[in-house]
Amino acid sequence: MINSLYTAATGMWSQQFKMDTVSNNIANVDTAGYKKVKAEFQDLIYSYSKNAGAATAQNSTTPTGIYIGHGVRLAATTRIFTQGNIENTGNALDLAISGDGFFQIQLQDGRIAYTRDGQFKLDNQGRIVTANGLLLSPAIVVPQNAVSLTVSPDGIVSVELADGTIQQLGTITLTRFVNPAGLKSIGDNLYVATAASGDPIEGTAGQDGFGTIMQGYVEKSNVDVVKEMVDMITAMRAYEFNSRSIMTADQMLQTASNLRR
């Protein structure tokens, strides 16, 4: 009975982790480029009272064994990189990726981070930056006398100048990974590569499996609020059932203790 107390406690801990994950998904339902996270669980070790296939007589074996589990643990939190809804904003600096790929962002320490959030701005030098002032990489600098900016589906950035001439400024390249779920989230809608994600693969939008760039659009989060609410209710009920298991085991221990008096 003491084992059942600890087993049920692991269930409560696991459901608390799931509730934390679901709550974070719901909190980011309106975060551009956010990708939902799924909590995954594994059962813990087992006590073996009798192994399946153990000999019971000269020519017979047991068809099943006696295995007693000891609970559950959080195995992983996996980020799901499915496409979010594309919303029209009409802002020339809002860019959405339709398909596979990430924008490259240069961090303050020189490292490159990756994002699906394409809500870009211009800084005081005309450079395309994130809301936090981090540079888009490769760097694109918009001239002060530009009257309009155009980004083609394959990432070519050009502007129309005040005198009517068209000037090409550069190309926004995209990056993808063999295992994007292995990326490390560092906040601010940014990810960095890890050994699990594999090396970044840089390429041109619309070619070799990369998605295309849509100007004037923003990719919304891929969180399904209805699904998250169902998961929240399930986690809450599972937490409640595990707490009841602890109370029942406690009552059984109390009963057994009273019998010894």
DASULZI-V966940 format. One record per residue. RES is the residue in three letters. NEAR is the number of other ideal C-beta (glycine too) atoms within 8 Angstrom. D_LAST is the distance of its C-alpha to the last C-alpha in Angstrom with 2 decimals. Layout:
RES:NEAR:D_LAST / RES:NEAR:D_LAST
This chain:
MET:8:18.74 / ILE:7:19.42 / ASN:8:22.99 / SER:9:23.40 / LEU:11:22.83 / TYR:10:25.69 / THR:12:27.77 / ALA:14:27.74 / ALA:11:28.55 / THR:13:31.64 / GLY:15:32.67 / MET:12:32.56 / TRP:9:34.57 / SER:12:37.09 / GLN:13:37.63 / GLN:9:38.18 / PHE:10:40.89 / LYS:12:42.40 / MET:12:42.45 / ASP:8:44.20 / THR:12:46.76 / VAL:13:47.46 / SER:9:47.81 / ASN:9:50.33 / ASN:12:52.29 / ILE:12:52.52 / ALA:6:53.50 / ASN:10:56.38 / VAL:11:57.60 / ASP:5:60.90 / THR:9:61.28 / ALA:12:64.44 / GLY:13:63.96 / TYR:13:60.14 / LYS:12:58.42 / LYS:12:54.97 / VAL:11:52.02 / LYS:9:49.50 / ALA:11:46.02 / GLU:9:45.18 / PHE:10:41.81 / GLN:7:40.62 / ASP:7:37.41 / LEU:10:35.58 / ILE:4:34.97 / TYR:9:33.22 / SER:7:30.86 / TYR:8:32.53 / SER:7:30.50 / LYS:8:33.73 / ASN:7:37.24 / ALA:8:39.67 / GLY:6:42.43 / ALA:9:40.44 / ALA:6:41.97 / THR:6:40.18 / ALA:5:43.07 / GLN:4:46.60 / ASN:3:48.06 / SER:6:45.21 / THR:7:43.04 / THR:10:40.17 / PRO:4:41.64 / THR:5:38.78 / GLY:11:36.08 / ILE:7:32.49 / TYR:8:32.59 / ILE:8:29.86 / GLY:8:31.31 / HIS:11:30.11 / GLY:12:31.86 / VAL:9:35.28 / ARG:9:37.64 / LEU:10:40.94 / ALA:6:43.71 / ALA:6:46.84 / THR:9:48.57 / THR:8:51.83 / ARG:12:54.78 / ILE:10:56.70 / PHE:6:60.46 / THR:6:61.76 / GLN:6:64.76 / GLY:12:64.21 / ASN:6:66.49 / ILE:11:69.91 / GLU:9:70.99 / ASN:6:74.60 / THR:8:75.12 / GLY:5:78.84 / ASN:6:78.34 / ALA:9:80.47 / LEU:10:77.95 / ASP:14:75.01 / LEU:13:74.63 / ALA:12:72.29 / ILE:17:71.82 / SER:9:72.04 / GLY:8:70.47 / ASP:8:69.21 / GLY:12:69.64 / PHE:13:68.85 / PHE:15:71.05 / GLN:14:71.29 / ILE:14:70.60 / GLN:12:71.46 / LEU:10:68.81 / GLN:4:69.73 / ASP:4:69.11 / GLY:5:71.44 / ARG:7:68.86 / ILE:10:69.16 / ALA:13:66.48 / TYR:14:66.51 / THR:13:66.04 / ARG:12:66.55 / ASP:12:67.17 / GLY:16:70.93 / GLN:10:71.31 / PHE:11:73.88 / LYS:9:75.98 / LEU:9:79.05 / ASP:8:78.89 / ASN:3:81.78 / GLN:5:83.44 / GLY:9:83.38 / ARG:12:80.68 / ILE:12:78.19 / VAL:12:74.71 / THR:13:71.19 / ALA:5:69.90 / ASN:6:68.70 / GLY:6:72.15 / LEU:11:71.41 / LEU:9:74.41 / LEU:16:74.79 / SER:8:75.76 / PRO:9:78.55 / ALA:10:79.78 / ILE:11:81.93 / VAL:9:84.16 / VAL:12:85.79 / PRO:9:89.22 / GLN:5:89.71 / ASN:7:92.61 / ALA:12:90.59 / VAL:7:90.70 / SER:7:88.35 / LEU:10:85.90 / THR:10:85.32 / VAL:11:82.70 / SER:8:83.50 / PRO:8:80.89 / ASP:11:81.40 / GLY:14:80.76 / ILE:9:84.33 / VAL:13:84.59 / SER:11:87.97 / VAL:14:89.37 / GLU:10:92.45 / LEU:12:94.29 / ALA:6:96.26 / ASP:5:99.52 / GLY:5:98.23 / THR:6:97.71 / ILE:7:94.60 / GLN:9:92.84 / GLN:7:90.14 / LEU:9:87.49 / GLY:9:85.32 / THR:9:82.67 / ILE:14:78.96 / THR:11:77.33 / LEU:18:73.89 / THR:13:71.20 / ARG:12:68.67 / PHE:14:66.00 / VAL:5:64.91 / ASN:8:61.27 / PRO:10:61.25 / ALA:10:57.44 / GLY:10:57.41 / LEU:13:59.13 / LYS:8:57.31 / SER:7:57.26 / ILE:8:58.25 / GLY:5:58.47 / ASP:6:61.65 / ASN:10:61.94 / LEU:12:62.72 / TYR:11:61.60 / VAL:11:62.45 / ALA:11:62.82 / THR:8:60.30 / ALA:4:60.35 / ALA:7:58.43 / SER:13:61.00 / GLY:9:63.93 / ASP:5:67.22 / PRO:10:68.89 / ILE:8:71.64 / GLU:7:74.36 / GLY:13:76.87 / THR:11:79.06 / ALA:16:77.70 / GLY:10:78.58 / GLN:8:79.17 / ASP:5:77.18 / GLY:6:74.13 / PHE:14:73.91 / GLY:11:73.64 / THR:11:76.42 / ILE:18:76.59 / MET:11:76.98 / GLN:9:78.63 / GLY:9:77.74 / TYR:13:74.31 / VAL:12:70.73 / GLU:15:67.88 / LYS:10:64.85 / SER:13:61.24 / ASN:12:60.02 / VAL:11:56.80 / ASP:7:56.19 / VAL:8:54.49 / VAL:6:53.37 / LYS:7:51.75 / GLU:14:50.03 / MET:9:48.69 / VAL:8:47.27 / ASP:10:45.67 / MET:12:44.22 / ILE:8:42.66 / THR:8:41.29 / ALA:12:39.76 / MET:10:38.26 / ARG:8:36.66 / ALA:10:35.40 / TYR:13:33.88 / GLU:8:32.19 / PHE:9:30.82 / ASN:13:29.44 / SER:10:27.73 / ARG:8:26.17 / SER:12:24.96 / ILE:12:23.18 / MET:8:21.58 / THR:8:20.57 / ALA:13:19.09 / ASP:9:17.14 / GLN:8:15.80 / MET:9:14.91 / LEU:10:13.03 / GLN:8:11.16 / THR:8:10.41 / ALA:9:9.35 / SER:8:7.06 / ASN:7:5.44 / LEU:6:5.52 / ARG:5:3.80 / ARG:4:0.00
